């Protein structure tokens, strides 16, 4: 065995024996090997050796203290935020940890009284809104507020989930653990030690000052209106019940005004250092109606033989009529409060009662007034004599057959035309520019044809002579028919220069929607994405149908509704609705 091989084995054995605790080995600084001419190996401090042997021995390693640091280093935990999707446990789930649930953080608040635990536990309380497990690792928010459930958990009891929102499913996709099929968190928990609470939101002092002014106006308006209502009530009480009952009523009304004033003290001090004092002072408001009754009772007792009370019992000091006058007067402050709350509701209901475009126009006018727009000037600009393009807007969810109805209508009546579409192949530069600016109202499924505002308005430029043989002044324009989904219908509302006549096409049950959608999928008319199953894709389509129906019901945009069960009957109804375009 050569000397160099023996040295290699010796050093390797020393390394194993010492647990690699020696400093960095390098024979270039300790020993170098050479072979003399007389065939006996000798050792010298500075003699060269073959590089193949040295490369085996020159092995770098990490010192033990560095290895300990690596072991002690843990991945940085995230800080919680409102809106995070998290995993938590229902302690009543019947398992060791309870049922595994998924929810979204809706509120973060400190635990009172505060604790100073070094590990950061028992410091933060998290409110979580539970999410619905819709299958295949998808979790969605409950559509109805009545079904939503909230839970309170400590920060150390929850873990963040790597949730990705999938628009087609309207739900969050969450990775699941193999075997257990439970949500798999991205981290074991949140940062407990370094977390200092939700980030402070910058406060706009101008907005705060404006809100303060509005609050003062509302408060003094309520007090003033309560006083006015009490005065008017006193006049009526004097006319119908006499001066004595009117005086008691007026005293009760004054007590109601004082009640509002002291209630305002409590509201003024909420969130301030004087909150406790303000609350205590505000509690005095409850004794004002008692003062009124005590005053009436003392008057009755001091009246002697003229005391109106002659029946012992609960009304042994005041008569029922006096009690009623005082209480009605006290509660008079609620009348202007109730009226002020009811007025916006009544106004909105009146707007909603107007059908279609009329209701939409009134709503837009009210919004314009709130923004300070001169509505009168707008009305002068949009006089009935102005030329408005009539647009027959036919909209509805997918698979209702609206396109078939539109095609039949235009085949039978040449006065109805389609909007002019912009062709990408004809003018690609313009198409790209409008698309990038978001000025196209719609782009078809092929991506070749786009709809712009001018395409809707210019399609009706050609006029048709009236059927009754009148002169050219009575000629009528073509009517543009737009086959629109809900997204396009929302955009058409904001197209100036157009008068919309809205027709909603629907079906009478979700089962029929689902059946027609499935038939379109089976026929290949609708393609299922490669990364989705047919069941998931169909479920997403049905959810979109529900949202579209909600828009059709509450938007107020559609004067006519057609349930397309029979094509001939639906076409007849569409013709009747379309006739209003020429009135």
Helices and strands as residue ranges (DSSP letters): H 3-17, E 32-35, E 41-44, H 51-57, H 64-72, E 85-90, E 99-110, E 124-135, E 138-141, G 145-147, E 150-154, G 155-157, E 159-160, E 164-166, E 171-173, H 205-240, H 243-268, H 275-282, G 283-287, H 288-302, G 304-306, H 320-330, H 333-353, H 356-370, H 375-381, E 389-395, H 402-412, E 416-418, E 421-423, H 428-437, E 442-443, E 449-451, H 453-458, E 463-464, G 472-474, E 476-477, E 479-484, H 486-492, E 498-506, H 510-523, H 534-554, E 560-563, H 567-578, G 579-582
